[in-house]
Amino acid sequence: MLSHNSHCVVITFPLQSHINPALQFAKRLARFGVKVTFLLAVSAHRRISNTSTNLLDTSPVTFLPFSDGYDDGMKSGDDGKKFMSEFKTRATEALADLVRTSEEESRPVTCLVYTLLMSWAAEVATSSLGVPSAFLWIQPAMVFDLYYYYFNGYKDEIMKVVNNDVDAVELPGLPCKLTCADLPSFFVPSNAYSSTTLAMFEEQFEIFKSTTTTTTTTNSGPPKVFVNTFDELEPEALKALHGSVELIAIGPFVPSAYLGGKDSSDTCFGGDMFESSQKCSEWLNTKAENSVVYVSFGSIIVLKRRQVEEIARGLLDTGRPFLWVLRRASPPSESNSPPDADEEHVRSLIDEINNRGDEQGLIVEWCSQVEVLSHNSIGCFVSHCGWNSTLEGLVVGVPMVAFPQWTDQGTNAKLIEEAWGTGVRVKRSSVEVKKDGEDGKEEIVESEEVKRCVEVVMGEGERGEEIRKNVEKWRGLARKAVEDGGSERNLVAFLEEMGRD
């Protein structure tokens, strides 16, 4: 049985897409009576503290901010390698201090759970601090499998697709063939972050060759990895590495109120690093049921001017109301530099749409996404297909237009369109552009394609009806997973193991 003395420490990278699932996982542990301490960089803690939607003071989770040496956040031009090295050093010190003080207070740390980009945490916890650790994978199981195969014998096969030597690759146990556009973008050498990010992922996957640092169990067998997914959603991917790594589904990590209401007060993540617009709810309340197109590309992506123009034209041409979260290159409060011509143009476009007399569109810089998606006026989600956004759309039952940009998003889009049938994926066109006075080409999703995809998803055609049926099916299965299904059972098993004396 679970010991009431269980004390779990959760540590995650200071990015919104990492904080949200890690925090929701922490809240679920706390619901079972586990003491949870959430280690978070000061930069992220400050930004969360300054938003009106933060739950830092009312959450059942204890937040412990630590300085990573970049208390105002990493800035453009900062050395990425130096940042990662400093983060590791400072986080290790903070973790050691926490383990020591918790022991002195007779509430010792019984487990460390860490997320992406922190492979060092397992070694520090197990070897230096004597604390068992568990790895929480916050992307789909299928993406985990792809990285595992890349680092364990299938790199050449995958690179044949990347280099256009073959059209697609089929990997053991995975449900579909994958083209280059379906693979994680870091596999593509031309990606600016490819070499650095792959090196960090490789370090993480090397750890799986030693079971002692990746699982809290003392039993023999493959290392365990906890995944933000559920059994019915990715049955093949969860079993693909059987015998090498055991992937255990304990998701989806979405606020409880949208998953059957075990905690009806849990209506938001409570860890937003950006201030949500107060206009959204009022504006949505004026719109008809299932009529609004919601558009968001997450917390990192900044779209180019031409792409912003094409999306705007496509949305306007649908004649449907739309709510668009559009991140700017650098909010005024975070930059002393004047905006460039493209940024000025985008701002003018935002003002033009927001000031239209017909109120067809509303553009804001941020919103509480899961609350917006659950509003009865939302009929479609145009998304970059980040894994958090993908799961949120699935859980609340909103059909999607998949508009992937980078990292795992191409794989997620593949799953949305082909594996689950909950949306359609945009097709890009090669268009002529001028850059620094030189002629060139750029991959763009044109306005006609934006309009076409929205109409497929929201229209009365046969495919749109099928998508909406599939959305309802997956919505029900997601709820069942955390009510009394596999994810709930898997989480309880983890807690019981963590609480053993």
C-alpha positions as CSV (number, residue, x, y, z in Angstrom):
1,M,0.0,0.0,0.0
2,L,1.0,3.6,-0.5
3,S,2.9,5.1,2.4
4,H,1.7,8.5,3.6
5,N,5.4,9.5,4.0
6,S,6.0,9.5,0.2
7,H,7.7,12.6,-1.0
8,C,8.2,13.1,-4.7
9,V,10.3,15.8,-6.3
10,V,9.4,16.8,-9.8
11,I,11.9,18.9,-11.9
12,T,11.3,20.2,-15.4
13,F,12.9,22.5,-17.9
14,P,11.6,26.2,-17.7
15,L,9.5,26.0,-20.9
16,Q,5.7,26.3,-21.0
17,S,5.4,23.1,-22.9
18,H,7.4,21.2,-20.2
19,I,5.9,22.9,-17.2
20,N,2.2,22.2,-18.0
21,P,2.4,18.4,-18.2
22,A,4.9,18.1,-15.3
23,L,2.7,20.3,-13.1
24,Q,-0.4,18.4,-14.0
25,F,1.4,15.1,-13.1
26,A,2.5,16.7,-9.8
27,K,-1.1,17.7,-9.0
28,R,-2.3,14.2,-9.7
29,L,0.3,12.8,-7.3
30,A,-0.8,15.3,-4.6
31,R,-4.4,14.1,-5.0
32,F,-3.3,10.7,-3.7
33,G,-1.8,12.3,-0.6
34,V,1.8,12.4,-1.8
35,K,3.9,15.3,-0.7
36,V,5.2,16.9,-4.0
37,T,7.9,19.5,-4.3
38,F,8.2,21.1,-7.7
39,L,11.7,22.4,-8.5
40,L,11.5,25.3,-11.0
41,A,13.9,27.9,-12.2
42,V,13.4,31.4,-10.8
43,S,12.9,32.8,-14.3
44,A,9.8,30.6,-14.9
45,H,8.6,31.0,-11.3
46,R,8.7,34.8,-11.6
47,R,6.7,34.8,-14.8
48,I,4.1,32.5,-13.5
49,S,3.8,34.6,-10.3
50,N,3.1,37.7,-12.3
51,T,0.1,36.2,-14.1
52,S,-3.5,36.5,-12.8
53,T,-4.2,32.8,-13.4
54,N,-1.4,31.3,-11.4
55,L,-2.1,28.8,-8.6
56,L,1.2,28.9,-6.8
57,D,-0.3,29.8,-3.5
58,T,-3.4,27.5,-3.7
59,S,-1.9,24.5,-5.3
60,P,-1.5,21.2,-3.4
61,V,2.0,21.2,-4.8
62,T,4.9,23.0,-3.0
63,F,7.0,25.1,-5.4
64,L,10.7,25.6,-4.8
65,P,12.3,28.1,-7.1
66,F,16.1,27.9,-7.7
67,S,18.4,30.2,-9.5
68,D,19.8,28.7,-12.7
69,G,22.0,31.8,-13.2
70,Y,19.5,33.3,-15.7
71,D,16.9,34.7,-13.4
72,D,15.6,37.0,-16.1
73,G,15.4,34.2,-18.6
74,M,17.7,33.2,-21.4
75,K,18.0,36.0,-23.9
76,S,18.6,36.1,-27.7
77,G,22.4,35.8,-28.2
78,D,23.1,33.8,-25.0
79,D,25.3,30.8,-25.4
80,G,23.0,27.7,-25.3
81,K,25.7,25.3,-24.2
82,K,26.7,27.6,-21.3
83,F,23.1,27.9,-20.3
84,M,22.6,24.1,-20.2
85,S,25.8,23.6,-18.2
86,E,24.9,26.3,-15.7
87,F,21.3,24.9,-15.4
88,K,22.6,21.4,-14.6
89,T,25.1,22.7,-12.0
90,R,22.6,24.9,-10.2
91,A,19.7,22.4,-10.4
92,T,22.0,19.7,-9.0
93,E,22.9,21.9,-6.1
94,A,19.2,22.8,-5.4
95,L,18.3,19.1,-5.6
96,A,21.0,18.1,-3.1
97,D,20.0,20.9,-0.7
98,L,16.4,19.8,-0.9
99,V,17.2,16.1,-0.2
100,R,19.3,17.1,2.8
101,T,16.8,19.5,4.4
102,S,13.9,17.0,3.7
103,E,15.9,14.3,5.6
104,E,16.5,16.7,8.5
105,E,12.7,17.5,8.6
106,S,11.9,13.7,8.7
107,R,10.2,13.9,5.3
108,P,12.8,12.4,3.1
109,V,12.6,12.4,-0.7
110,T,11.5,9.0,-1.9
111,C,11.5,9.6,-5.6
112,L,12.7,12.1,-8.3
113,V,10.7,12.5,-11.5
114,Y,12.4,14.4,-14.3
115,T,11.4,15.4,-17.8
116,L,13.2,16.0,-21.2
117,L,16.6,17.6,-21.5
118,M,17.6,16.5,-18.0
119,S,19.3,13.1,-18.4
120,W,21.8,14.1,-15.7
121,A,19.1,14.1,-13.1
122,A,18.9,10.3,-13.0
123,E,22.6,9.8,-12.3
124,V,22.7,12.6,-9.7
125,A,19.6,11.2,-7.9
126,T,20.6,7.5,-7.9
127,S,24.4,7.6,-7.6
128,S,25.0,10.8,-5.6
129,L,21.9,11.3,-3.5
130,G,20.6,7.7,-3.1
131,V,17.1,8.6,-4.4
132,P,15.3,6.4,-7.0
133,S,14.3,8.3,-10.1
134,A,11.8,8.0,-12.9
135,F,11.7,9.6,-16.3
136,L,8.5,11.3,-17.5
137,W,8.3,11.5,-21.3
138,I,6.1,14.4,-22.3
139,Q,5.8,13.7,-26.0
140,P,3.9,10.7,-27.6
141,A,5.1,7.2,-27.2
142,M,5.7,7.0,-30.9
143,V,8.2,9.8,-30.8
144,F,10.0,8.1,-28.0
145,D,10.2,5.0,-30.2
146,L,11.6,7.0,-33.1
147,Y,14.4,8.4,-31.0
148,Y,15.1,5.0,-29.5
149,Y,15.4,3.4,-33.0
150,Y,17.5,6.3,-34.3
151,F,20.1,5.7,-31.5
152,N,19.8,1.9,-31.6
153,G,20.5,0.5,-35.0
154,Y,18.0,2.3,-37.3
155,K,19.7,5.6,-38.0
156,D,20.7,4.6,-41.5
157,E,17.2,3.6,-42.4
158,I,15.8,6.8,-41.0
159,M,18.4,8.9,-42.8
160,K,17.5,7.4,-46.1
161,V,14.1,9.1,-45.8
162,V,15.6,12.3,-44.6
163,N,18.0,12.3,-47.6
164,N,15.1,11.5,-50.0
165,D,16.7,8.1,-51.0
166,V,13.4,6.5,-50.2
167,D,9.9,7.8,-49.7
168,A,9.1,6.4,-46.3
169,V,10.5,4.2,-43.5
170,E,8.7,1.4,-41.7
171,L,10.0,0.6,-38.2
172,P,9.2,-2.4,-36.0
173,G,6.0,-2.3,-34.1
174,L,4.9,1.2,-35.3
175,P,1.5,1.6,-36.8
176,C,2.3,3.4,-40.0
177,K,5.0,4.2,-42.6
178,L,6.7,7.6,-42.1
179,T,7.9,10.2,-44.6
180,C,10.5,12.8,-43.8
181,A,7.7,15.3,-42.9
182,D,6.4,12.8,-40.3
183,L,9.7,12.4,-38.5
184,P,11.0,14.6,-35.6
185,S,12.6,17.7,-37.2
186,F,15.8,17.2,-35.3
187,F,16.6,14.3,-37.6
188,V,17.1,16.8,-40.4
189,P,20.7,18.0,-40.4
190,S,19.7,21.4,-41.8
191,N,17.6,22.1,-38.6
192,A,19.5,24.8,-36.6
193,Y,19.1,22.9,-33.4
194,S,19.7,19.4,-34.8
195,S,23.2,18.5,-33.6
196,T,22.8,20.1,-30.1
197,T,19.4,18.6,-29.4
198,L,20.3,15.1,-30.8
199,A,23.3,15.1,-28.5
200,M,21.2,15.7,-25.5
201,F,18.6,13.1,-26.5
202,E,21.4,10.6,-27.2
203,E,22.7,11.1,-23.7
204,Q,19.2,10.4,-22.3
205,F,18.8,7.3,-24.3
206,E,22.2,6.0,-23.3
207,I,20.9,5.9,-19.8
208,F,18.3,3.3,-20.7
209,K,21.1,0.8,-21.0
210,S,21.3,0.9,-17.2
211,T,18.0,0.1,-15.6
212,T,19.1,1.3,-12.2
213,T,18.8,5.0,-13.0
214,T,15.5,4.9,-14.9
215,T,13.1,3.1,-12.7
216,T,12.0,3.1,-9.1
217,T,11.7,-0.7,-9.1
218,T,14.2,-3.1,-7.7
219,N,13.0,-5.9,-9.8
220,S,15.0,-7.1,-12.8
221,G,13.7,-6.2,-16.3
222,P,13.8,-3.4,-18.8
223,P,13.9,0.2,-17.6
224,K,10.5,1.9,-17.2
225,V,9.5,5.2,-18.7
226,F,6.3,7.0,-17.8
227,V,4.5,8.6,-20.8
228,N,1.9,11.3,-21.2
229,T,-0.5,9.2,-23.3
230,F,-3.0,6.5,-22.7
231,D,-3.2,2.8,-23.7
232,E,-6.0,3.1,-26.2
233,L,-4.4,6.0,-28.0
234,E,-1.1,4.4,-28.8
235,P,-1.3,0.7,-28.2
236,E,1.3,-0.3,-30.8
237,A,3.8,2.4,-29.9
238,L,3.6,1.6,-26.2
239,K,4.5,-2.0,-26.9
240,A,7.0,-1.5,-29.8
241,L,10.1,-1.6,-27.6
242,H,8.9,-4.5,-25.4
243,G,12.0,-6.2,-23.8
244,S,14.2,-3.1,-24.2
245,V,12.2,-0.3,-22.5
246,E,8.8,-0.5,-20.8
247,L,6.7,2.5,-21.7
248,I,3.9,3.0,-19.2
249,A,1.0,5.3,-20.1
250,I,-0.2,7.5,-17.2
251,G,-1.8,10.4,-19.2
252,P,-3.4,12.5,-20.5
253,F,-2.1,15.3,-18.3
254,V,-5.0,17.7,-18.7
255,P,-6.8,19.5,-15.8
256,S,-9.1,17.0,-14.1
257,A,-12.3,19.0,-14.7
258,Y,-12.1,18.1,-18.4
259,L,-11.6,14.4,-17.7
260,G,-14.7,13.5,-15.8
261,G,-14.3,15.8,-12.9
262,K,-12.6,13.9,-10.1
263,D,-11.5,17.4,-9.1
264,S,-14.0,19.7,-10.6
265,S,-12.1,22.7,-9.3
266,D,-9.0,21.8,-11.4
267,T,-10.0,23.8,-14.5
268,C,-6.6,25.1,-15.6
269,F,-2.9,24.2,-15.4
270,G,-2.1,27.2,-13.1
271,G,1.4,27.6,-14.5
272,D,1.0,30.0,-17.4
273,M,4.1,32.1,-18.0
274,F,2.1,34.6,-20.1
275,E,-0.8,36.8,-19.1
276,S,-4.1,35.6,-20.6
277,S,-6.3,38.0,-22.4
278,Q,-9.5,38.8,-20.5
279,K,-11.4,39.4,-23.8
280,C,-11.6,35.8,-24.9
281,S,-14.6,34.5,-22.9
282,E,-16.7,37.6,-23.4
283,W,-16.1,37.5,-27.2
284,L,-16.7,33.7,-27.4
285,N,-20.0,34.1,-25.5
286,T,-21.3,36.2,-28.4
287,K,-20.7,33.4,-30.9
288,A,-22.9,30.4,-31.9
289,E,-22.2,26.9,-30.8
290,N,-19.4,25.1,-32.8
291,S,-18.9,28.2,-35.0
292,V,-15.5,29.5,-34.0
293,V,-12.1,28.6,-35.4
294,Y,-9.5,28.7,-32.7
295,V,-5.9,29.2,-33.9
296,S,-2.7,28.8,-31.9
297,F,0.9,27.8,-32.5
298,G,2.0,27.5,-28.9
299,S,4.4,29.4,-26.7
300,I,7.6,29.3,-28.8
301,I,6.7,29.5,-32.6
302,V,6.9,33.0,-34.1
303,L,5.4,32.8,-37.7
304,K,7.0,34.7,-40.6
305,R,5.2,37.7,-42.0
306,R,4.2,35.9,-45.2
307,Q,2.7,33.0,-43.3
308,V,0.8,35.3,-41.0
309,E,-0.7,37.1,-44.0
310,E,-1.8,33.8,-45.6
311,I,-3.4,32.5,-42.5
312,A,-5.2,35.8,-41.9
313,R,-6.5,35.8,-45.5
314,G,-7.6,32.2,-45.3
315,L,-9.5,32.7,-42.0
316,L,-11.2,35.8,-43.3
317,D,-12.2,34.0,-46.5
318,T,-14.0,31.3,-44.6
319,G,-16.5,33.8,-43.3
320,R,-16.4,32.1,-39.9
321,P,-15.5,33.8,-36.6
322,F,-12.0,33.1,-35.4
323,L,-9.9,33.5,-32.2
324,W,-6.2,33.6,-32.9
325,V,-3.4,33.5,-30.3
326,L,-0.5,35.1,-32.2
327,R,2.8,35.3,-30.4
328,R,5.0,38.2,-31.4
329,A,8.8,38.0,-31.9
330,S,9.5,40.0,-28.8
331,P,6.9,41.5,-26.5
332,P,7.6,45.2,-25.8
333,S,8.3,44.5,-22.1
334,E,11.1,42.0,-23.1
335,S,12.9,44.0,-25.7
336,N,14.6,47.4,-25.9
337,S,14.9,47.2,-29.7
338,P,12.4,48.8,-32.0
339,P,10.3,46.3,-34.1
340,D,11.5,45.6,-37.6
341,A,9.4,46.2,-40.7
342,D,7.9,42.7,-40.6
343,E,6.9,43.0,-37.0
344,E,5.4,46.4,-37.6
345,H,3.4,44.9,-40.5
346,V,2.1,42.1,-38.3
347,R,1.0,44.5,-35.6
348,S,-0.9,46.6,-38.2
349,L,-2.6,43.4,-39.4
350,I,-3.6,42.5,-35.8
351,D,-5.0,46.0,-35.3
352,E,-6.9,45.9,-38.6
353,I,-8.6,42.5,-37.8
354,N,-9.4,43.5,-34.2
355,N,-10.9,46.8,-35.2
356,R,-13.1,45.4,-38.0
357,G,-16.8,46.3,-37.5
358,D,-18.0,42.8,-38.1
359,E,-16.0,41.3,-35.2
360,Q,-15.3,38.2,-37.3
361,G,-11.8,37.8,-35.7
362,L,-10.1,38.5,-32.4
363,I,-6.3,38.2,-32.1
364,V,-4.7,38.0,-28.7
365,E,-1.2,37.3,-27.4
366,W,-2.2,34.5,-25.0
367,C,-5.2,32.7,-23.5
368,S,-6.0,29.9,-21.1
369,Q,-6.1,27.4,-24.0
370,V,-7.9,24.4,-22.4
371,E,-10.6,26.8,-21.1
372,V,-11.0,28.3,-24.6
373,L,-11.1,24.9,-26.2
374,S,-13.9,23.7,-23.9
375,H,-16.1,26.7,-24.7
376,N,-19.2,25.5,-26.6
377,S,-18.6,28.0,-29.4
378,I,-15.3,26.3,-30.6
379,G,-15.8,24.2,-33.6
380,C,-12.2,23.7,-34.9
381,F,-8.6,24.0,-33.6
382,V,-5.9,25.1,-36.1
383,S,-2.8,23.9,-34.2
384,H,0.9,23.5,-34.5
385,C,0.3,20.1,-33.0
386,G,2.5,20.4,-29.9
387,W,1.7,17.3,-27.8
388,N,0.0,19.3,-25.0
389,S,-2.2,21.0,-27.6
390,T,-2.9,17.7,-29.3
391,L,-4.0,16.1,-26.1
392,E,-6.1,19.1,-25.0
393,G,-8.0,19.1,-28.3
394,L,-8.6,15.4,-28.0
395,V,-9.8,15.5,-24.4
396,V,-12.3,18.4,-24.9
397,G,-13.4,17.0,-28.3
398,V,-12.4,19.6,-30.9
399,P,-11.6,18.6,-34.5
400,M,-8.2,19.8,-35.6
401,V,-6.4,21.3,-38.6
402,A,-2.9,20.1,-38.2
403,F,-0.3,22.8,-39.0
404,P,3.0,21.3,-37.7
405,Q,6.2,23.4,-37.5
406,W,9.1,21.5,-35.9
407,T,10.3,19.0,-33.3
408,D,7.6,16.2,-32.6
409,Q,4.8,18.1,-34.4
410,G,5.1,16.4,-37.8
411,T,4.7,13.0,-36.1
412,N,1.7,14.3,-34.1
413,A,0.1,15.6,-37.2
414,K,0.5,12.1,-38.8
415,L,-1.3,10.6,-35.9
416,I,-4.1,13.1,-35.9
417,E,-4.9,12.7,-39.5
418,E,-4.2,9.0,-40.2
419,A,-4.1,7.0,-36.9
420,W,-7.0,8.7,-35.0
421,G,-8.9,10.5,-37.8
422,T,-9.5,13.6,-35.7
423,G,-8.4,16.2,-38.2
424,V,-6.8,17.1,-41.5
425,R,-3.2,18.2,-42.2
426,V,-2.3,21.2,-44.2
427,K,-0.2,20.9,-47.4
428,R,2.6,23.3,-48.0
429,S,3.5,25.0,-51.3
430,S,6.9,26.2,-52.5
431,V,6.6,30.0,-53.2
432,E,9.0,32.6,-54.6
433,V,10.3,35.0,-52.0
434,K,13.0,37.7,-51.7
435,K,15.4,37.5,-48.8
436,D,18.2,40.1,-48.4
437,G,17.5,41.2,-52.0
438,E,18.0,37.7,-53.4
439,D,15.4,35.5,-55.0
440,G,14.6,32.3,-53.2
441,K,11.9,29.8,-52.3
442,E,10.0,29.2,-49.1
443,E,7.5,26.5,-47.9
444,I,4.3,28.3,-47.1
445,V,0.7,27.1,-46.4
446,E,-1.3,29.4,-48.6
447,S,-4.6,31.0,-47.8
448,E,-6.7,28.7,-50.0
449,E,-5.3,25.7,-48.2
450,V,-6.1,27.2,-44.8
451,K,-9.6,27.8,-46.0
452,R,-9.9,24.3,-47.5
453,C,-8.9,22.5,-44.3
454,V,-11.2,24.6,-42.1
455,E,-14.1,23.8,-44.4
456,V,-13.3,20.1,-44.4
457,V,-13.3,19.9,-40.6
458,M,-16.3,22.2,-40.0
459,G,-18.3,21.6,-43.1
460,E,-21.2,19.3,-43.7
461,G,-19.3,16.9,-45.9
462,E,-18.8,13.2,-45.2
463,R,-15.2,13.6,-44.0
464,G,-16.1,16.3,-41.6
465,E,-18.8,14.2,-40.1
466,E,-16.4,11.3,-39.7
467,I,-13.8,13.5,-38.0
468,R,-16.4,14.7,-35.5
469,K,-17.5,11.2,-34.7
470,N,-13.9,10.1,-34.2
471,V,-13.3,13.1,-31.9
472,E,-16.2,12.1,-29.7
473,K,-14.9,8.5,-29.5
474,W,-11.4,9.6,-28.4
475,R,-12.8,12.1,-26.0
476,G,-14.7,9.3,-24.2
477,L,-11.7,7.0,-24.2
478,A,-9.4,9.7,-22.7
479,R,-11.8,10.2,-19.8
480,K,-12.1,6.5,-19.2
481,A,-8.3,6.2,-19.1
482,V,-8.0,8.4,-16.0
483,E,-11.3,7.5,-14.4
484,D,-10.8,3.8,-14.0
485,G,-8.7,2.7,-17.0
486,G,-5.1,1.9,-17.7
487,S,-3.6,5.3,-16.9
488,E,-5.2,5.4,-13.4
489,R,-4.1,1.8,-12.6
490,N,-0.6,2.5,-13.9
491,L,-0.3,5.6,-11.8
492,V,-1.6,3.8,-8.7
493,A,1.0,1.1,-9.2
494,F,3.8,3.6,-9.5
495,L,2.6,5.3,-6.2
496,E,2.4,2.0,-4.4
497,E,5.9,1.1,-5.5
498,M,7.2,4.5,-4.5
499,G,5.6,4.2,-1.1
500,R,7.1,0.8,-0.2
501,D,9.2,0.8,2.9
